[in-house]
Amino acid sequence: MNHLAKSFSRVSLLLAMVCLLASTSASAQSTRKLLRTGNKLFDKENYRAAIPYYEQVLAQDPDNAKALYFAGISYMTFDKEKAADYLYRAQKLKPNVDRDLEYWLGRVDHINYRFDEAIAHYQNYQKEIPNRNYGLKEEVAQLIQYSKNAKREVANPKDVFVKNLGGTVNTAYSEHSPVISSDYNYLLYTSRGEKSTGGKEARDGEFYEDIFETTRIGEDEWAQTRIVPGNLNSAGHDASIQLFDNDTKLLLYQSVNNGDIMVSERQPDGSWGTPTSISDKVNTRDFESDAYITPDGQTLFYSTSHYSENGDLDIYTIKRNANGTWGNPRSLGNTINTPFDDDSPYLSSDGTLYFSSRGNNSMGGYDIFAAKYDSVARRWSRPVNLGSPINTPDDDTYYRLAPDGSYAYLSSYRIGGYGEKDIYTINYIRNATVRGQVFTQADSIAIPGIELVFNGLQADKRPITYRDVTKPDSATYNVQVLSGRNYQVQLSLDGRVLETQEFEVPVVLNDTSTITKNFYINFVDSTGVLARNTNASSYNMKPVYFDTDEYKLTPEAIQELDRIAEIMKANPTLNISIEGHTDSRASDSYNMTLGQNRADAAYDYLMTKGISAKRLVTASFGESRPVVPNTSEENMQLNRRTEFKVVPRQGETQKSIQ
């Protein structure tokens, strides 16, 4: 290389280095600017708006510990698991990323049900708090106690079924304060979603609260929601509280005057009138947040900060005078009210007071508590935490019973929701009647005198057992069992265990549900001969398989179904159950539908081959019965299937829910 070429090469290299440095500098400036913008929003507690800026930083610099740290805190309201991932990544990259890191690791472990880890982080953080900062030391001590409370409650859950009200009502924003009409068919609730009045954002980046309405169109279905028309919603925060006086009046909250309890009346055209203050004896210059009025309209329970020394909410009650005016407020006392927020009172028809509290033995944030009034001692009983899974380590509020008390509504931040606070229904799991017969596997002969023992566990892992013996005349049994769990069913004759089979009883939410379950056993007769086996495998009926998210029959499936049709034609008394299954991708409800479609595809094809519908039944098990774990693509293929099982000659299905 000559001198000129060498000089040119050095210049080119220098220029490349300058460009690279300039590019790196510009990129660094860009990430710093994004981080500053995100932090400004973070400082205003506008976490929803801050997150996109942190994500832009991480797109350019995935190992930016500061962005991971602040994004992790921001995500705690929206995605608890992602929040934990980000905070732990920040810790790994830079253990000293922020002096409050241990505090936030404790918080994120707490809401993700890792209570021992949360306590350890809180204790580490507590050691670094200066003695002069007594308030912070007290707060962290309370958080440690919350974790201990949560650990105890989660270890002893109640048999309760908590169900999200669904995506028609719940959104990525906060929904709360459900109010149900006396006929169950009209629902009012509060949302901070994009459809609120004026679409204006509050300081925290959420939209202003407004009251929405919907009507029931099915057992678990609601019509498209809409903001309540008329004068109910203002430019500020508005929240539904309670329908009363035969659903002609509505208690609601409005953010006027620092927050007041208001009343609106339904107009002749069905709209709601302009809200007015319930009373200046109730509403003050301070914060009144929620209320409950008794059916006779004579007593009001409400929460207020007016009488508190430290600004927390306490629950008060007030009664009407004979002339219809309101008397003087009276505190429910220190048994109910704590040094923390006590809010959202609701009095059930049996006299139980339900309310939300950050005190007592809360699992963290607000929990729902229940207390009863002792009219003899003239005091409230000690509040009882409703426990897990009603309460979670995060906020659980606005507990309201349905008109007949058979279920309740709840507003909650919990894992698996649509974003922020969602509305849920709560049903106590009920007993189901399980009945049926025990048959020989070989030829479906009913066997009297078989003892059936159903062994299972309650939600808190305590064992439960139910027993019956098949009747001499009909070989039938009948037991009442707690629903929503698997049972190991031991079948015995004359004290000798013949078989143990597993039986899953689905969740039922009323005490009138009946499940028919027939058991088939390899029964040894009096001569000691084992009855011949006539299950599906003895006919060499193989499962048929499906492509991902498909229920179209493959050529291989059609070939197997042709064989099954020939087997059934050769055995005219043979009836089969066609059972559809899926892998674990998609939601439970989607997979149940997909499994049914797969079963129906085989059913329809067998019908075209001349097999009578009377000889076929279908069932879907979705993803609940995998033959192998869904840990690989190959395994998932084995789980995307339809199976065939022999059913009794009498034409009974093995399980039916009435």
Secondary structure, DSSP 8 states (H G I E B T S, - for coil): --HHHHHHHHHHHHHHHHHHHHHHHHHHHHHHHHHHHHHHHHHTT-HHHHHHHHHHHHHH-TT-HHHHHHHHHHGGGT-HHHHHHHHHHHHHH-TTS-TTHHHHHHHHHHHTT-HHHHHHHHHHHHHTS-TT-HHHHHHHHHHHHHHHHHHHHHHS--SEEEEE--TTT--SS-EEEEEE-TTS-EEEEEE-STTSGGG-B-TTSSB--EEEEEEEEETTEE---EE--BSS--SS-EEEEEEETTTTEEEEEE-GGGSEEEEEEB-TTS-B---EES-TTT--SS-EEEEEE-TTS-EEEEEESTT-SSS--EEEEEEB-TTS-B---EE--TTT--SS-EEEEEE-TTSEEEEEESSTT-SSS-EEEEEEEETTTTEE---EE--TTTS-SS-EEEEEE-TTSS-EEEEE--TTSSSSSEEEEEEE--EEEEEEEEEETTT--B-TT-EEEEEEE-TTS-EEEEEEE--TTT-EEEEEEESSEEEEEEEEETTEEEEEEEEEE---SSTT-EEE--EEE--B-TT--B----SGGGGT---EE--TT-----HHHHHHHHHHHHHHHH-TT-EEEEEEE--S-S-HHHHHHHHHHHHHHHHHHHHHTT--GGGEEEEEEETSS-SS-S-SHHHHHHHSEEEEEEE-TT---S--B-
